[in-house]
Amino acid sequence: MSLFPIASDKAQLTTAAVAGGDNYVNGILTNSTTTLARAATTGGSVLLNGLLVTNSGQVVYVDATAGLPAGTTFCNGLPLTSAGALCISTGAMATYSNGLPFAANGALAAQITP
């Protein structure tokens, strides 16, 4: 059993506004037919069952590939360059994926300390 509804091996999400009849299933806000998990493409504010959600209860997701170098591949959820190096950004953290902080450009966010 999957956390999200699956079709053609992909999780089904909708960015439509929350509507009457929408409800929570296992902590995920779904539409009235429970076929699509509600999602938001912008910032979130709280964690619900380990997922970042907006104040309206929508799951937050970010395109983790935006801004990554051409030829980027993923290994265990981490972005790698075509040369096999880990894509790292010193920019601010924008979202979490697999429990790791990622910058807005899709690279793993790293804090450089002296």
The first five atom37 places (N, CA, C, CB, O) and aatype in JSON, in Angstrom:
{
  "aatype": [12, 15, 10, 13, 14, 9, 0, 15, 3, 11, 0, 5, 10, 16, 16, 0, 0, 19, 0, 7, 7, 3, 2, 18, 19, 2, 7, 9, 10, 16, 2, 15, 16, 16, 16, 10, 0, 1, 0, 0, 16, 16, 7, 7, 15, 19, 10, 10, 2, 7, 10, 10, 19, 16, 2, 15, 7, 5, 19, 19, 18, 19, 3, 0, 16, 0, 7, 10, 14, 0, 7, 16, 16, 13, 4, 2, 7, 10, 14, 10, 16, 15, 0, 7, 0, 10, 4, 9, 15, 16, 7, 0, 12, 0, 16, 18, 15, 2, 7, 10, 14, 13, 0, 0, 2, 7, 0, 10, 0, 0, 5, 9, 16, 14],
  "atom_mask": [
    [1, 1, 1, 1, 1],
    [1, 1, 1, 1, 1],
    [1, 1, 1, 1, 1],
    [1, 1, 1, 1, 1],
    [1, 1, 1, 1, 1],
    [1, 1, 1, 1, 1],
    [1, 1, 1, 1, 1],
    [1, 1, 1, 1, 1],
    [1, 1, 1, 1, 1],
    [1, 1, 1, 1, 1],
    [1, 1, 1, 1, 1],
    [1, 1, 1, 1, 1],
    [1, 1, 1, 1, 1],
    [1, 1, 1, 1, 1],
    [1, 1, 1, 1, 1],
    [1, 1, 1, 1, 1],
    [1, 1, 1, 1, 1],
    [1, 1, 1, 1, 1],
    [1, 1, 1, 1, 1],
    [1, 1, 1, 0, 1],
    [1, 1, 1, 0, 1],
    [1, 1, 1, 1, 1],
    [1, 1, 1, 1, 1],
    [1, 1, 1, 1, 1],
    [1, 1, 1, 1, 1],
    [1, 1, 1, 1, 1],
    [1, 1, 1, 0, 1],
    [1, 1, 1, 1, 1],
    [1, 1, 1, 1, 1],
    [1, 1, 1, 1, 1],
    [1, 1, 1, 1, 1],
    [1, 1, 1, 1, 1],
    [1, 1, 1, 1, 1],
    [1, 1, 1, 1, 1],
    [1, 1, 1, 1, 1],
    [1, 1, 1, 1, 1],
    [1, 1, 1, 1, 1],
    [1, 1, 1, 1, 1],
    [1, 1, 1, 1, 1],
    [1, 1, 1, 1, 1],
    [1, 1, 1, 1, 1],
    [1, 1, 1, 1, 1],
    [1, 1, 1, 0, 1],
    [1, 1, 1, 0, 1],
    [1, 1, 1, 1, 1],
    [1, 1, 1, 1, 1],
    [1, 1, 1, 1, 1],
    [1, 1, 1, 1, 1],
    [1, 1, 1, 1, 1],
    [1, 1, 1, 0, 1],
    [1, 1, 1, 1, 1],
    [1, 1, 1, 1, 1],
    [1, 1, 1, 1, 1],
    [1, 1, 1, 1, 1],
    [1, 1, 1, 1, 1],
    [1, 1, 1, 1, 1],
    [1, 1, 1, 0, 1],
    [1, 1, 1, 1, 1],
    [1, 1, 1, 1, 1],
    [1, 1, 1, 1, 1],
    [1, 1, 1, 1, 1],
    [1, 1, 1, 1, 1],
    [1, 1, 1, 1, 1],
    [1, 1, 1, 1, 1],
    [1, 1, 1, 1, 1],
    [1, 1, 1, 1, 1],
    [1, 1, 1, 0, 1],
    [1, 1, 1, 1, 1],
    [1, 1, 1, 1, 1],
    [1, 1, 1, 1, 1],
    [1, 1, 1, 0, 1],
    [1, 1, 1, 1, 1],
    [1, 1, 1, 1, 1],
    [1, 1, 1, 1, 1],
    [1, 1, 1, 1, 1],
    [1, 1, 1, 1, 1],
    [1, 1, 1, 0, 1],
    [1, 1, 1, 1, 1],
    [1, 1, 1, 1, 1],
    [1, 1, 1, 1, 1],
    [1, 1, 1, 1, 1],
    [1, 1, 1, 1, 1],
    [1, 1, 1, 1, 1],
    [1, 1, 1, 0, 1],
    [1, 1, 1, 1, 1],
    [1, 1, 1, 1, 1],
    [1, 1, 1, 1, 1],
    [1, 1, 1, 1, 1],
    [1, 1, 1, 1, 1],
    [1, 1, 1, 1, 1],
    [1, 1, 1, 0, 1],
    [1, 1, 1, 1, 1],
    [1, 1, 1, 1, 1],
    [1, 1, 1, 1, 1],
    [1, 1, 1, 1, 1],
    [1, 1, 1, 1, 1],
    [1, 1, 1, 1, 1],
    [1, 1, 1, 1, 1],
    [1, 1, 1, 0, 1],
    [1, 1, 1, 1, 1],
    [1, 1, 1, 1, 1],
    [1, 1, 1, 1, 1],
    [1, 1, 1, 1, 1],
    [1, 1, 1, 1, 1],
    [1, 1, 1, 1, 1],
    [1, 1, 1, 0, 1],
    [1, 1, 1, 1, 1],
    [1, 1, 1, 1, 1],
    [1, 1, 1, 1, 1],
    [1, 1, 1, 1, 1],
    [1, 1, 1, 1, 1],
    [1, 1, 1, 1, 1],
    [1, 1, 1, 1, 1],
    [1, 1, 1, 1, 1]
  ],
  "atom_positions": [
    [[0.84, -1.18, 0.0], [0.0, 0.0, 0.0], [0.88, 1.24, 0.0], [-0.95, 0.0, 1.21], [1.81, 1.34, 0.8]],
    [[0.6, 2.15, -0.87], [1.4, 3.36, -1.02], [0.83, 4.51, -0.2], [1.48, 3.76, -2.48], [-0.37, 4.57, 0.07]],
    [[1.73, 5.43, 0.2], [1.29, 6.62, 0.92], [0.4, 7.49, 0.04], [2.49, 7.41, 1.41], [-0.56, 8.09, 0.53]],
    [[0.71, 7.57, -1.27], [-0.07, 8.37, -2.21], [-0.75, 7.46, -3.22], [0.83, 9.4, -2.93], [-0.27, 6.36, -3.49]],
    [[-1.88, 7.91, -3.78], [-2.49, 7.15, -4.87], [-1.52, 7.05, -6.05], [-3.83, 7.8, -5.32], [-0.9, 8.05, -6.41]],
    [[-1.39, 5.89, -6.65], [-0.42, 5.66, -7.71], [-1.16, 5.33, -9.01], [0.56, 4.52, -7.33], [-2.11, 4.54, -9.0]],
    [[-0.73, 5.93, -10.11], [-1.23, 5.6, -11.44], [-0.05, 5.64, -12.39], [-2.37, 6.6, -11.9], [0.71, 6.61, -12.39]],
    [[0.12, 4.61, -13.18], [1.25, 4.52, -14.12], [2.58, 4.72, -13.4], [1.1, 5.55, -15.24], [3.46, 5.42, -13.91]],
    [[2.72, 4.12, -12.23], [3.95, 4.17, -11.43], [4.3, 5.57, -10.95], [5.1, 3.64, -12.23], [5.44, 5.81, -10.57]],
    [[3.35, 6.5, -10.95], [3.6, 7.86, -10.47], [2.58, 8.23, -9.41], [3.57, 8.88, -11.64], [1.41, 7.87, -9.51]],
    [[3.03, 8.97, -8.39], [2.1, 9.44, -7.36], [1.17, 10.48, -7.97], [2.85, 10.03, -6.14], [1.61, 11.34, -8.73]],
    [[-0.1, 10.4, -7.65], [-1.07, 11.36, -8.15], [-1.21, 12.5, -7.15], [-2.44, 10.68, -8.4], [-1.5, 12.28, -5.98]],
    [[-1.0, 13.72, -7.62], [-1.16, 14.92, -6.81], [-1.98, 15.93, -7.59], [0.22, 15.52, -6.41], [-1.95, 15.93, -8.82]],
    [[-2.7, 16.77, -6.89], [-3.4, 17.87, -7.56], [-3.1, 19.16, -6.83], [-4.93, 17.61, -7.6], [-2.98, 19.18, -5.6]],
    [[-2.97, 20.24, -7.58], [-2.73, 21.55, -6.98], [-4.0, 22.38, -6.93], [-1.64, 22.29, -7.75], [-3.96, 23.58, -6.64]],
    [[-5.13, 21.76, -7.22], [-6.41, 22.48, -7.18], [-6.69, 22.97, -5.76], [-7.57, 21.58, -7.68], [-6.2, 22.39, -4.79]],
    [[-7.47, 24.02, -5.65], [-7.81, 24.58, -4.34], [-8.59, 23.56, -3.51], [-8.62, 25.87, -4.5], [-9.34, 22.74, -4.04]],
    [[-8.4, 23.64, -2.21], [-9.16, 22.77, -1.3], [-10.63, 23.1, -1.45], [-8.7, 22.95, 0.18], [-11.02, 24.26, -1.45]],
    [[-11.45, 22.07, -1.58], [-12.88, 22.26, -1.83], [-13.7, 21.52, -0.79], [-13.27, 21.78, -3.25], [-13.19, 20.68, -0.05]],
    [[-14.98, 21.85, -0.74], [-15.89, 21.15, 0.16], [-15.9, 19.67, -0.15], [0.0, 0.0, 0.0], [-15.88, 19.28, -1.32]],
    [[-15.94, 18.85, 0.87], [-15.93, 17.4, 0.66], [-14.54, 16.81, 0.71], [0.0, 0.0, 0.0], [-14.4, 15.59, 0.79]],
    [[-13.5, 17.65, 0.67], [-12.14, 17.14, 0.81], [-11.96, 16.62, 2.22], [-11.1, 18.24, 0.48], [-12.59, 17.11, 3.15]],
    [[-11.11, 15.62, 2.38], [-10.94, 15.05, 3.71], [-9.53, 14.51, 3.88], [-11.96, 13.95, 3.96], [-8.76, 14.44, 2.91]],
    [[-9.19, 14.13, 5.1], [-7.88, 13.57, 5.41], [-7.95, 12.05, 5.41], [-7.37, 14.09, 6.76], [-8.87, 11.47, 5.98]],
    [[-6.98, 11.42, 4.77], [-6.82, 9.98, 4.79], [-5.39, 9.71, 5.21], [-7.15, 9.32, 3.4], [-4.45, 10.05, 4.5]],
    [[-5.22, 9.09, 6.37], [-3.88, 8.83, 6.91], [-3.03, 10.09, 6.98], [-3.16, 7.78, 6.06], [-1.83, 10.06, 6.72]],
    [[-3.66, 11.21, 7.33], [-2.93, 12.47, 7.49], [-2.71, 13.23, 6.21], [0.0, 0.0, 0.0], [-2.12, 14.31, 6.24]],
    [[-3.16, 12.71, 5.07], [-2.99, 13.37, 3.78], [-4.34, 13.94, 3.34], [-2.42, 12.39, 2.7], [-5.34, 13.22, 3.33]],
    [[-4.35, 15.22, 2.99], [-5.59, 15.83, 2.51], [-5.87, 15.35, 1.09], [-5.5, 17.38, 2.56], [-5.04, 15.51, 0.2]],
    [[-7.03, 14.77, 0.89], [-7.39, 14.25, -0.43], [-8.68, 14.9, -0.91], [-7.55, 12.72, -0.38], [-9.41, 15.52, -0.13]],
    [[-8.96, 14.75, -2.22], [-10.21, 15.3, -2.71], [-11.36, 14.39, -2.31], [-10.17, 15.49, -4.24], [-11.14, 13.32, -1.73]],
    [[-12.56, 14.79, -2.6], [-13.74, 14.09, -2.09], [-13.83, 12.65, -2.57], [-14.98, 14.83, -2.5], [-14.49, 11.83, -1.94]],
    [[-13.18, 12.32, -3.67], [-13.22, 10.94, -4.16], [-12.01, 10.14, -3.69], [-13.28, 10.92, -5.68], [-11.89, 8.96, -4.0]],
    [[-11.1, 10.79, -2.92], [-9.87, 10.2, -2.39], [-8.98, 9.59, -3.47], [-10.22, 9.13, -1.38], [-8.23, 8.65, -3.21]],
    [[-9.06, 10.13, -4.68], [-8.21, 9.62, -5.75], [-6.96, 10.46, -5.95], [-8.99, 9.54, -7.04], [-6.0, 9.99, -6.56]],
    [[-6.95, 11.68, -5.46], [-5.8, 12.56, -5.64], [-5.42, 13.2, -4.32], [-6.09, 13.63, -6.7], [-6.28, 13.72, -3.62]],
    [[-4.13, 13.16, -3.98], [-3.66, 13.88, -2.8], [-3.53, 15.35, -3.15], [-2.3, 13.31, -2.29], [-3.04, 15.69, -4.23]],
    [[-3.96, 16.22, -2.26], [-3.82, 17.65, -2.48], [-2.36, 18.04, -2.32], [-4.71, 18.46, -1.5], [-1.66, 17.48, -1.48]],
    [[-1.9, 18.99, -3.11], [-0.51, 19.42, -3.04], [-0.42, 20.91, -3.29], [0.36, 18.66, -4.04], [-1.36, 21.51, -3.82]],
    [[0.69, 21.5, -2.92], [0.95, 22.91, -3.18], [2.35, 23.01, -3.77], [0.82, 23.77, -1.88], [3.23, 22.23, -3.43]],
    [[2.55, 23.98, -4.66], [3.85, 24.13, -5.3], [4.7, 25.21, -4.64], [3.68, 24.44, -6.76], [5.82, 25.46, -5.07]],
    [[4.18, 25.84, -3.6], [4.92, 26.89, -2.92], [5.18, 26.5, -1.47], [4.17, 28.22, -2.99], [4.89, 25.38, -1.06]],
    [[5.72, 27.42, -0.71], [6.2, 27.13, 0.64], [5.21, 26.49, 1.57], [0.0, 0.0, 0.0], [4.0, 26.57, 1.37]],
    [[5.74, 25.84, 2.6], [4.92, 25.21, 3.61], [5.28, 25.76, 4.97], [0.0, 0.0, 0.0], [6.21, 26.56, 5.1]],
    [[4.56, 25.33, 5.98], [4.83, 25.89, 7.28], [4.88, 24.89, 8.41], [3.81, 26.9, 7.59], [5.51, 25.16, 9.44]],
    [[4.26, 23.73, 8.27], [4.24, 22.78, 9.37], [4.5, 21.37, 8.85], [2.91, 22.84, 10.12], [4.33, 21.1, 7.66]],
    [[4.9, 20.49, 9.74], [5.07, 19.08, 9.4], [3.86, 18.3, 9.89], [6.38, 18.52, 10.01], [3.41, 18.49, 11.02]],
    [[3.34, 17.45, 9.05], [2.21, 16.6, 9.4], [2.6, 15.18, 9.03], [0.89, 17.05, 8.67], [2.77, 14.87, 7.85]],
    [[2.73, 14.31, 10.03], [3.16, 12.93, 9.78], [4.44, 12.89, 8.94], [2.05, 12.15, 9.06], [4.6, 12.03, 8.07]],
    [[5.36, 13.82, 9.21], [6.64, 13.83, 8.52], [6.63, 14.55, 7.19], [0.0, 0.0, 0.0], [7.66, 14.62, 6.53]],
    [[5.47, 15.08, 6.76], [5.38, 15.77, 5.48], [5.19, 17.26, 5.71], [4.22, 15.21, 4.64], [4.47, 17.67, 6.63]],
    [[5.84, 18.08, 4.88], [5.68, 19.52, 4.95], [4.34, 19.9, 4.31], [6.85, 20.26, 4.24], [4.07, 19.51, 3.18]],
    [[3.51, 20.64, 5.05], [2.21, 21.02, 4.52], [1.98, 22.51, 4.72], [1.09, 20.21, 5.2], [2.6, 23.12, 5.59]],
    [[1.09, 23.08, 3.92], [0.73, 24.47, 4.06], [-0.29, 24.61, 5.19], [0.16, 25.03, 2.73], [-0.77, 23.62, 5.72]],
    [[-0.61, 25.85, 5.54], [-1.61, 26.08, 6.58], [-2.98, 25.53, 6.19], [-1.73, 27.57, 6.87], [-3.8, 25.22, 7.06]],
    [[-3.24, 25.42, 4.89], [-4.53, 24.88, 4.44], [-4.52, 23.35, 4.39], [-4.88, 25.44, 3.06], [-5.53, 22.74, 4.03]],
    [[-3.38, 22.73, 4.73], [-3.33, 21.27, 4.78], [-2.84, 20.61, 3.52], [0.0, 0.0, 0.0], [-2.91, 19.39, 3.4]],
    [[-2.34, 21.39, 2.55], [-1.87, 20.8, 1.31], [-0.41, 20.35, 1.45], [-2.0, 21.81, 0.15], [0.41, 21.05, 2.05]],
    [[-0.1, 19.17, 0.9], [1.27, 18.68, 0.88], [2.1, 19.59, -0.01], [1.33, 17.2, 0.39], [1.68, 19.96, -1.1]],
    [[3.29, 19.96, 0.47], [4.17, 20.83, -0.31], [5.17, 19.98, -1.08], [4.91, 21.84, 0.61], [5.8, 19.09, -0.51]],
    [[5.31, 20.25, -2.36], [6.34, 19.58, -3.13], [7.06, 20.6, -3.99], [5.74, 18.44, -4.0], [6.5, 21.63, -4.36]],
    [[8.3, 20.31, -4.29], [9.14, 21.21, -5.08], [9.78, 20.4, -6.19], [10.22, 21.93, -4.2], [10.15, 19.25, -5.97]],
    [[9.93, 20.98, -7.38], [10.64, 20.31, -8.47], [12.12, 20.28, -8.11], [10.41, 21.04, -9.83], [12.83, 21.27, -8.26]],
    [[12.58, 19.13, -7.64], [13.95, 19.0, -7.16], [14.97, 18.99, -8.3], [14.1, 17.75, -6.35], [16.17, 18.96, -8.04]],
    [[14.52, 19.02, -9.54], [15.46, 19.0, -10.66], [15.71, 20.39, -11.22], [14.96, 18.09, -11.75], [16.62, 20.57, -12.02]],
    [[14.91, 21.39, -10.81], [15.06, 22.74, -11.35], [16.42, 23.32, -10.99], [13.94, 23.66, -10.84], [16.8, 23.33, -9.81]],
    [[17.16, 23.8, -11.98], [18.42, 24.45, -11.75], [19.62, 23.53, -11.62], [0.0, 0.0, 0.0], [20.74, 24.01, -11.45]],
    [[19.42, 22.23, -11.72], [20.55, 21.32, -11.63], [21.3, 21.27, -12.95], [20.08, 19.91, -11.22], [20.72, 21.54, -14.0]],
    [[22.59, 20.92, -12.91], [23.38, 20.85, -14.14], [22.81, 19.83, -15.13], [24.82, 20.51, -13.83], [22.16, 18.86, -14.73]],
    [[23.06, 20.06, -16.41], [22.63, 19.11, -17.44], [23.28, 17.76, -17.17], [23.0, 19.62, -18.87], [24.44, 17.69, -16.77]],
    [[22.54, 16.7, -17.38], [23.07, 15.36, -17.17], [23.02, 14.89, -15.74], [0.0, 0.0, 0.0], [23.58, 13.85, -15.41]],
    [[22.34, 15.66, -14.87], [22.23, 15.26, -13.47], [21.43, 13.96, -13.35], [21.56, 16.37, -12.63], [20.39, 13.79, -13.99]],
    [[21.93, 13.06, -12.52], [21.22, 11.82, -12.22], [21.01, 11.76, -10.71], [22.02, 10.57, -12.72], [21.57, 12.57, -9.97]],
    [[20.19, 10.82, -10.27], [19.91, 10.69, -8.84], [20.34, 9.31, -8.37], [18.42, 10.93, -8.54], [20.12, 8.31, -9.05]],
    [[20.94, 9.28, -7.2], [21.33, 8.02, -6.56], [20.91, 8.1, -5.11], [22.89, 7.75, -6.7], [21.37, 8.98, -4.38]],
    [[20.04, 7.19, -4.68], [19.52, 7.2, -3.31], [18.93, 8.56, -2.95], [20.63, 6.84, -2.32], [19.06, 9.0, -1.81]],
    [[18.28, 9.22, -3.9], [17.62, 10.49, -3.65], [18.52, 11.7, -3.73], [0.0, 0.0, 0.0], [18.06, 12.82, -3.51]],
    [[19.81, 11.52, -4.02], [20.75, 12.63, -4.08], [21.11, 12.96, -5.52], [22.02, 12.31, -3.27], [21.3, 12.04, -6.32]],
    [[21.2, 14.26, -5.87], [21.55, 14.64, -7.24], [23.06, 14.53, -7.47], [21.08, 16.07, -7.53], [23.85, 15.03, -6.68]],
    [[23.44, 13.88, -8.57], [24.84, 13.73, -8.94], [25.08, 14.34, -10.31], [25.26, 12.24, -8.93], [24.23, 14.23, -11.19]],
    [[26.24, 14.99, -10.49], [26.6, 15.54, -11.79], [26.95, 14.39, -12.73], [27.78, 16.53, -11.68], [27.08, 13.25, -12.28]],
    [[27.1, 14.68, -14.0], [27.46, 13.64, -14.97], [28.82, 13.04, -14.66], [27.45, 14.21, -16.39], [29.12, 11.93, -15.09]],
    [[29.66, 13.78, -13.9], [30.97, 13.27, -13.49], [30.89, 12.46, -12.19], [31.96, 14.43, -13.33], [31.9, 11.93, -11.74]],
    [[29.7, 12.37, -11.59], [29.53, 11.59, -10.38], [29.69, 12.37, -9.09], [0.0, 0.0, 0.0], [29.65, 11.78, -8.01]],
    [[29.88, 13.7, -9.18], [30.01, 14.51, -7.97], [28.64, 14.88, -7.43], [30.84, 15.79, -8.26], [27.68, 15.04, -8.19]],
    [[28.54, 15.02, -6.12], [27.29, 15.42, -5.48], [27.02, 16.88, -5.77], [27.34, 15.16, -3.96], [27.9, 17.72, -5.61]],
    [[25.79, 17.21, -6.21], [25.41, 18.6, -6.46], [25.12, 19.26, -5.12], [24.16, 18.69, -7.41], [24.16, 18.9, -4.43]],
    [[25.94, 20.23, -4.74], [25.81, 20.9, -3.45], [25.65, 22.4, -3.68], [27.03, 20.62, -2.54], [26.31, 22.98, -4.54]],
    [[24.77, 23.01, -2.9], [24.56, 24.45, -2.95], [24.84, 25.03, -1.59], [23.13, 24.8, -3.42], [24.55, 24.41, -0.57]],
    [[25.41, 26.24, -1.56], [25.59, 26.94, -0.29], [24.44, 27.92, -0.07], [26.94, 27.67, -0.26], [24.48, 28.72, 0.87]],
    [[23.42, 27.85, -0.93], [22.25, 28.7, -0.78], [21.36, 28.23, 0.36], [0.0, 0.0, 0.0], [21.59, 27.17, 0.95]],
    [[20.37, 29.01, 0.67], [19.46, 28.7, 1.77], [18.65, 27.44, 1.47], [18.51, 29.87, 2.04], [18.37, 27.13, 0.32]],
    [[18.28, 26.73, 2.52], [17.45, 25.55, 2.38], [16.06, 25.96, 1.93], [17.39, 24.75, 3.7], [15.48, 26.91, 2.47]],
    [[15.51, 25.26, 0.93], [14.19, 25.58, 0.42], [13.17, 24.5, 0.73], [14.25, 25.81, -1.07], [11.99, 24.79, 0.93]],
    [[13.61, 23.25, 0.77], [12.68, 22.15, 1.02], [13.45, 20.94, 1.5], [11.87, 21.81, -0.25], [14.68, 20.9, 1.44]],
    [[12.72, 19.95, 1.97], [13.33, 18.69, 2.37], [12.89, 17.59, 1.42], [12.94, 18.33, 3.82], [11.75, 17.59, 0.96]],
    [[13.79, 16.68, 1.11], [13.48, 15.5, 0.33], [14.22, 14.33, 0.96], [13.86, 15.68, -1.18], [15.44, 14.4, 1.15]],
    [[13.51, 13.28, 1.28], [14.12, 12.13, 1.95], [14.84, 12.55, 3.22], [15.08, 11.42, 1.02], [15.85, 11.95, 3.59]],
    [[14.32, 13.58, 3.9], [14.91, 14.04, 5.14], [16.13, 14.92, 4.98], [0.0, 0.0, 0.0], [16.73, 15.31, 5.98]],
    [[16.5, 15.25, 3.75], [17.68, 16.08, 3.49], [17.27, 17.46, 3.02], [18.59, 15.41, 2.45], [16.27, 17.58, 2.3]],
    [[18.01, 18.52, 3.4], [17.67, 19.88, 2.96], [18.18, 20.15, 1.55], [18.25, 20.91, 3.94], [19.34, 19.86, 1.24]],
    [[17.32, 20.71, 0.72], [17.7, 21.06, -0.65], [17.49, 22.55, -0.88], [16.89, 20.23, -1.67], [16.55, 23.14, -0.35]],
    [[18.38, 23.15, -1.67], [18.27, 24.55, -2.04], [17.25, 24.69, -3.16], [19.64, 25.12, -2.47], [16.81, 23.7, -3.74]],
    [[16.88, 25.93, -3.47], [15.88, 26.19, -4.51], [16.36, 25.7, -5.88], [15.57, 27.69, -4.57], [15.53, 25.4, -6.74]],
    [[17.67, 25.61, -6.09], [18.18, 25.16, -7.39], [18.21, 23.64, -7.5], [19.57, 25.73, -7.64], [18.68, 23.11, -8.51]],
    [[17.74, 22.94, -6.48], [17.66, 21.47, -6.55], [18.86, 20.75, -5.98], [0.0, 0.0, 0.0], [18.83, 19.53, -5.85]],
    [[19.91, 21.47, -5.64], [21.1, 20.83, -5.08], [20.95, 20.64, -3.58], [22.36, 21.66, -5.38], [20.16, 21.33, -2.94]],
    [[21.69, 19.7, -3.03], [21.7, 19.48, -1.59], [22.22, 20.74, -0.91], [22.55, 18.24, -1.21], [23.3, 21.22, -1.24]],
    [[21.46, 21.29, 0.04], [21.86, 22.52, 0.71], [22.92, 22.19, 1.76], [20.64, 23.23, 1.35], [22.73, 21.29, 2.58]],
    [[24.01, 22.9, 1.74], [25.09, 22.68, 2.68], [25.42, 23.99, 3.39], [26.33, 22.1, 1.96], [25.45, 25.05, 2.77]],
    [[25.67, 23.91, 4.67], [26.08, 25.08, 5.42], [27.59, 25.01, 5.6], [25.35, 25.17, 6.78], [28.11, 24.06, 6.18]],
    [[28.28, 26.02, 5.11], [29.74, 26.05, 5.22], [30.08, 26.8, 6.5], [30.41, 26.74, 3.96], [29.7, 27.95, 6.67]],
    [[30.8, 26.12, 7.39], [31.21, 26.77, 8.64], [32.72, 26.87, 8.69], [30.69, 25.99, 9.86], [33.41, 25.98, 8.19]],
    [[33.27, 27.95, 9.31], [34.71, 28.12, 9.37], [35.36, 27.08, 10.26], [35.06, 29.51, 9.85], [36.58, 27.08, 10.42]]
  ]
}
